[in-house]
Amino acid sequence: MEGYAITAQYYDPLAAATHADVDRQIAAALEGLDTALGPIVDIGAGTGLTTALIARTLAAAEILAIEPDPAMRSALMTRIWSDPDLRERVTILPFGALSAPLPEQIAGAVLSAALVHFAPADREMLWALFAERLAQTGRIVVEVQCPTADDMPDTQMASVQVGRINYQASASAQRIGPDRQRWHMSYRAGIGERELRCDQTTYECWVVSADTIVAEAARAGLTGRITNDLVVLTRA
């Protein structure tokens, strides 16, 4: 994962403005999960928005928040430390998902805006890891973020006000392969007509459709159910 040294300072307000519907879907997919079976793994926890969502949805859950990027992890630690409940329940793991020290059994996992960072071979290992560690009645909740490798013109994604400053994010995408995109992100901060900052970053992602996720996971022994923007995986 690259570019988050720039993105991290803008992430929370802009993600909150664009991700609310998917967050509701994730919460619904997690409801009723038996957290006595093991921890919930938040893969690519970022600044902790999804981590906090998991904690609100599953009030007794232990959460393992995996985040390899140091800029995002700094914000994640601030969020966890500032909340006494999260401080007791969340462990921050500074690893990638495939190298993190996970327990032998997990109750579930969430990949929100994270699967695009996994190459096909890495996804194969990820599904195998889940098939090995997931409890019999556990669930893996996967957001389908970029299903096809399409070009996208520069598009405003969000605009939010924090104090006197308005923050805006725009994005464009270029197809660089049958399953690859290059995204160019622009972040602007201003007061009225005066622009205070304009920061830009570029990163590449792997696209993967819901049907592909289901097919890949099935080869590892998992069953997938597609619902809106998510795929929910369970043991076959």
C-alpha positions in Angstrom: 0.0 0.0 0.0 1.5 3.3 -1.1 0.4 7.0 -0.9 -1.3 6.9 2.5 1.2 9.4 3.9 -0.8 11.9 1.9 -4.2 10.3 2.2 -4.2 9.8 6.0 -4.6 13.4 6.9 -7.8 13.6 4.8 -9.2 10.1 5.2 -11.7 10.2 8.0 -14.0 13.1 7.0 -13.9 12.2 3.3 -14.4 8.4 3.8 -17.2 9.1 6.3 -18.9 11.2 3.6 -18.7 8.5 0.9 -18.9 5.2 2.7 -22.0 5.4 5.0 -24.1 3.0 2.9 -21.4 0.3 2.7 -20.9 0.7 6.4 -24.5 -0.1 7.0 -24.2 -3.2 4.9 -21.1 -4.3 6.8 -22.9 -3.9 10.1 -25.9 -5.9 8.9 -23.7 -8.7 7.6 -21.9 -8.9 11.0 -25.1 -8.9 13.2 -25.5 -12.0 15.3 -22.0 -13.3 14.8 -20.9 -15.4 17.7 -17.8 -13.6 19.0 -17.2 -16.3 21.6 -15.7 -18.3 18.7 -12.7 -16.0 18.5 -11.6 -12.5 17.5 -12.8 -10.5 14.5 -10.0 -9.5 12.1 -10.2 -6.1 10.5 -7.9 -6.4 7.5 -6.5 -3.0 6.2 -8.0 -1.3 9.3 -6.7 2.1 8.1 -7.6 4.9 10.5 -10.0 2.6 12.4 -13.4 3.7 11.0 -14.3 0.1 10.2 -12.7 -1.1 13.5 -15.0 1.2 15.4 -18.0 0.0 13.3 -17.2 -3.6 14.2 -16.9 -2.7 17.9 -20.3 -0.9 17.9 -22.0 -3.8 16.0 -20.5 -6.6 18.1 -20.3 -5.3 21.6 -18.4 -8.2 23.0 -16.0 -8.8 20.2 -12.2 -8.8 20.4 -10.8 -7.2 17.3 -7.4 -7.6 15.6 -6.8 -4.5 13.5 -4.3 -5.3 10.8 -2.7 -2.2 9.2 0.7 -2.2 7.5 0.9 1.5 6.6 2.5 3.7 9.3 0.6 6.9 8.5 -2.8 5.2 8.7 -1.7 3.2 11.8 -0.8 6.4 13.6 -4.4 7.6 13.2 -5.6 4.1 14.1 -3.7 4.2 17.4 -5.1 7.7 18.2 -8.6 6.4 17.7 -8.2 3.3 19.8 -6.3 5.0 22.6 -8.9 7.8 22.9 -11.7 5.3 23.5 -11.4 3.2 26.7 -13.7 0.5 25.3 -11.7 0.1 22.1 -8.5 0.3 24.1 -9.5 -2.9 25.9 -10.8 -4.8 22.9 -8.6 -3.9 19.9 -5.1 -5.1 19.2 -3.2 -3.2 16.4 -1.0 -5.5 14.3 1.6 -3.7 12.1 1.7 -6.3 9.4 0.2 -7.3 6.1 -2.7 -9.8 6.3 -0.6 -12.7 5.2 2.2 -12.2 7.7 0.1 -11.2 10.7 0.3 -13.5 13.8 -3.3 -14.7 13.8 -4.8 -17.2 16.3 -5.7 -20.7 15.2 -9.4 -19.8 15.1 -11.2 -16.5 14.3 -14.9 -15.7 14.4 -14.8 -13.6 11.3 -13.0 -10.9 9.3 -13.8 -7.7 7.4 -12.1 -6.4 4.3 -13.4 -2.9 3.7 -11.7 -1.0 0.9 -8.8 -3.5 1.3 -9.1 -6.3 -1.2 -7.9 -4.1 -4.1 -4.4 -4.3 -2.6 -4.2 -8.0 -3.0 -2.8 -9.6 -6.2 -4.5 -12.7 -7.5 -1.9 -15.0 -6.0 -2.1 -13.2 -2.6 -5.9 -13.5 -2.7 -5.5 -17.2 -3.2 -3.4 -17.4 -0.1 -5.8 -15.2 1.8 -8.8 -17.4 1.1 -6.8 -20.5 2.1 -5.9 -18.7 5.4 -9.5 -18.0 6.1 -10.6 -21.5 5.2 -8.0 -22.8 7.7 -8.8 -20.3 10.6 -12.5 -19.5 10.3 -14.8 -21.0 12.9 -17.5 -23.3 11.7 -20.2 -20.6 11.9 -17.9 -17.7 11.3 -18.2 -15.1 8.5 -15.9 -13.1 6.2 -17.3 -9.8 5.0 -15.6 -8.5 1.8 -16.4 -5.2 0.2 -16.4 -5.3 -3.6 -14.7 -2.0 -4.3 -13.4 -2.1 -7.9 -15.1 -4.9 -9.9 -13.9 -3.9 -13.4 -10.8 -2.2 -14.8 -12.4 0.9 -16.3 -11.1 4.4 -17.1 -12.8 7.1 -15.1 -12.5 10.8 -15.7 -11.7 13.1 -12.8 -14.7 13.0 -10.5 -15.4 14.8 -7.2 -15.9 12.1 -4.6 -16.7 14.1 -1.4 -16.9 17.6 0.0 -17.0 18.2 3.8 -16.7 21.1 6.2 -14.5 20.9 9.3 -14.5 24.2 11.2 -13.8 27.0 8.7 -12.1 24.7 6.1 -13.8 22.8 3.3 -12.1 19.6 2.3 -12.7 18.0 -1.1 -11.5 14.8 -2.7 -11.6 14.0 -6.4 -10.3 10.9 -8.2 -9.6 9.6 -11.7 -8.7 6.1 -12.8 -6.8 4.6 -15.8 -7.0 1.0 -16.9 -3.5 -0.4 -17.0 -4.3 -4.0 -17.5 -7.2 -6.5 -17.6 -7.3 -6.5 -13.8 -5.4 -3.4 -12.9 -6.1 0.3 -12.4 -4.0 3.3 -11.6 -5.9 5.8 -9.4 -5.0 9.5 -9.1 -6.3 11.2 -6.0 -6.5 14.9 -5.4 -7.2 16.4 -2.0 -8.0 20.1 -1.6 -8.5 22.2 1.5 -9.8 25.8 1.3 -11.6 28.7 3.0 -14.1 30.2 0.7 -12.5 30.8 -2.6 -9.0 30.6 -1.2 -7.2 27.2 -1.7 -5.0 26.4 1.3 -3.6 23.1 0.1 -3.8 20.7 -2.8 -2.2 17.3 -2.3 -2.1 14.5 -4.8 -1.1 10.9 -4.8 -1.3 7.9 -7.2 -1.7 4.2 -6.4 -2.4 1.1 -8.4 -5.0 -1.5 -7.4 -6.2 -4.9 -8.4 -9.8 -5.1 -9.6 -11.9 -8.1 -8.6 -15.6 -8.7 -9.2 -18.0 -10.3 -6.7 -18.3 -13.4 -9.0 -14.5 -13.8 -9.0 -14.3 -13.5 -5.3 -16.9 -16.3 -4.9 -15.1 -18.5 -7.4 -11.7 -18.0 -5.8 -13.0 -18.6 -2.3 -14.8 -21.7 -3.4 -11.5 -23.3 -4.5 -10.3 -22.8 -0.9 -13.4 -24.4 0.5 -15.5 -21.3 1.3 -19.1 -20.5 0.2 -19.8 -17.0 -1.0 -23.1 -15.0 -1.0 -23.3 -11.8 -2.9 -25.3 -9.0 -1.4 -25.3 -5.4 -2.7 -21.6 -4.2 -2.4 -20.5 -7.2 -0.3 -19.6 -10.8 -0.6 -20.1 -12.8 2.6 -18.0 -15.9 2.9 -18.7 -18.9 5.2 -17.3 -22.4 5.5 -18.6 -24.8 2.9 
